[in-house]
Structures are given as structure tokens and as C-alpha cells.
């Protein structure tokens, strides 16, 4: 399993997302490192298909359902829509679901 957290320097939301991510990895007893991908420019954002900070990808898939259809890559803060509320970082439930779905897909 490959897990990446894409962020830009100074983003206040990537640290809580990283904390949740590490907690869920531990809960699932996975021995998987989180690759931190620092986005430093709009060029990096376009090249990486960066939807904003923080972005979490598992096996190259964004954890947010439907994110593959979103465009507009740039150096920006990202918002997550969950339970009709906009949040500055993904919830533990969203991260957990994405990891569990990835485990099912890979049969691990």
C-alpha cells in the first residue's frame, strides 16, 4: 500500500490530517509509511494534480469520493464536504473508509 499526504508549507490543516492518518494506520496494524509530498509551486500543483492542502492519496487514489473528476489544481487550502459541512481536513471516518476500501481492492 502506498500512502501520500500532499501539502504546502504553512498549511495549518495538514498536521491534524497527518495525525488522524497515523492513528488509523496504527489501528489497522499496517506497516506503511506516509510519504509526505511538499507542493512548492503552482507548477508542482499542476504536475501532481494537487486539489489543495491537505490531500491524502492511497495507491494514487484521492480519499474523497468523486475527487478524480475535480479539476482546478493549484496552491490552495482544501475543504472536505462531510455530513453537509465543510471541513478543513478529512475526518477519521473518511480516512478509515479509504484505507479499508483499498485493503479490500488489493485483497490485503
Backbone torsions as a table, in degrees:
resi	resn	phi	psi	omega
1	UNK	NA	138.0	177.9
2	UNK	-115.0	125.4	179.5
3	UNK	-124.0	127.7	179.0
4	UNK	-125.3	143.9	170.7
5	UNK	-121.8	115.0	178.9
6	UNK	-96.7	136.9	-175.2
7	UNK	-156.0	169.9	169.2
8	UNK	-122.2	150.5	-179.2
9	UNK	-57.0	133.5	179.0
10	UNK	93.4	-6.1	178.4
11	UNK	-70.7	122.1	-179.1
12	UNK	-77.6	-10.4	-172.8
13	UNK	-97.7	-13.7	-176.1
14	UNK	-74.4	-28.8	179.9
15	UNK	-64.8	-47.2	176.8
16	UNK	-63.2	-36.5	178.3
17	UNK	-64.5	-41.8	178.6
18	UNK	-64.1	-41.0	178.4
19	UNK	-60.0	-49.4	177.9
20	UNK	-59.5	-44.8	-178.2
21	UNK	-59.5	-47.1	179.7
22	UNK	-64.9	-37.4	178.0
23	UNK	-63.2	-41.8	-177.9
24	UNK	-72.0	-37.2	175.3
25	UNK	-59.7	-44.2	179.3
26	UNK	-65.2	-44.8	178.9
27	UNK	-56.8	-36.9	-178.3
28	UNK	-88.3	4.2	178.6
29	UNK	53.5	43.9	178.9
30	UNK	-96.5	141.1	175.8
31	UNK	-105.8	72.0	-175.1
32	UNK	-130.1	124.4	176.9
33	UNK	-76.8	152.6	173.4
34	UNK	-95.5	118.7	177.8
35	UNK	-84.5	119.2	178.7
36	UNK	-88.0	123.7	-178.5
37	UNK	-116.2	107.3	-178.9
38	UNK	-84.9	124.3	177.3
39	UNK	-97.1	120.2	-172.0
40	UNK	-110.6	-9.1	-176.5
41	UNK	-156.6	166.6	175.3
42	UNK	-63.0	-32.3	176.8
43	UNK	-63.2	-44.3	175.3
44	UNK	-60.1	-41.7	-179.0
45	UNK	-60.7	-45.7	178.9
46	UNK	-64.8	-47.6	-178.4
47	UNK	-60.1	-38.9	-177.3
48	UNK	-90.4	-2.4	-176.7
49	UNK	55.9	49.3	-174.1
50	UNK	-81.2	118.0	-179.2
51	UNK	-89.7	-0.1	-179.7
52	UNK	126.9	165.9	-176.2
53	UNK	-101.1	129.9	-0.1
54	UNK	-91.7	147.3	173.1
55	UNK	-121.4	129.7	177.3
56	UNK	-114.3	131.7	176.8
57	UNK	-125.5	137.9	175.9
58	UNK	-119.4	120.5	-175.1
59	UNK	50.6	45.1	176.6
60	UNK	70.4	7.4	176.7
61	UNK	-107.3	132.2	176.4
62	UNK	-63.0	143.9	-177.7
63	UNK	-73.9	-17.7	-177.7
64	UNK	-87.8	121.7	178.9
65	UNK	-56.8	135.6	178.4
66	UNK	85.1	-4.5	-176.8
67	UNK	-65.5	-24.9	-179.6
68	UNK	-63.1	-22.1	179.8
69	UNK	-88.7	-8.0	-176.7
70	UNK	-83.4	140.4	174.3
71	UNK	-113.5	-158.5	176.7
72	UNK	76.9	54.4	-178.7
73	UNK	-77.9	128.1	-179.9
74	UNK	-166.8	172.1	175.8
75	UNK	-78.8	95.8	-178.3
76	UNK	-150.0	168.2	171.8
77	UNK	-81.1	144.0	-178.9
78	UNK	-103.9	146.3	174.3
79	UNK	-119.6	146.2	178.8
80	UNK	-116.8	130.2	177.7
81	UNK	-93.8	114.1	179.0
82	UNK	-139.4	131.3	179.5
83	UNK	51.6	44.3	178.9
84	UNK	62.2	20.5	178.4
85	UNK	-127.1	142.6	174.4
86	UNK	-87.9	130.9	-178.9
87	UNK	-125.0	150.3	-175.7
88	UNK	-79.5	-13.2	176.7
89	UNK	-153.6	159.5	-176.3
90	UNK	-69.8	148.3	178.0
91	UNK	-75.3	164.7	175.6
92	UNK	-60.4	-37.4	-179.2
93	UNK	-63.3	-42.1	179.2
94	UNK	-63.9	-44.6	178.9
95	UNK	-64.8	-46.0	-179.6
96	UNK	-58.4	-47.0	179.6
97	UNK	-58.7	-42.7	-178.4
98	UNK	-65.0	-41.5	178.4
99	UNK	-66.0	-45.0	-180.0
100	UNK	-62.8	-40.8	177.7
101	UNK	-64.9	-38.2	178.2
102	UNK	-66.0	-40.8	177.5
103	UNK	-62.1	-40.5	177.5
104	UNK	-64.0	-43.9	-178.9
105	UNK	-62.7	-38.7	-176.7
106	UNK	-90.2	-8.2	179.4
107	UNK	71.7	22.8	-178.1
108	UNK	-90.2	NA	NA
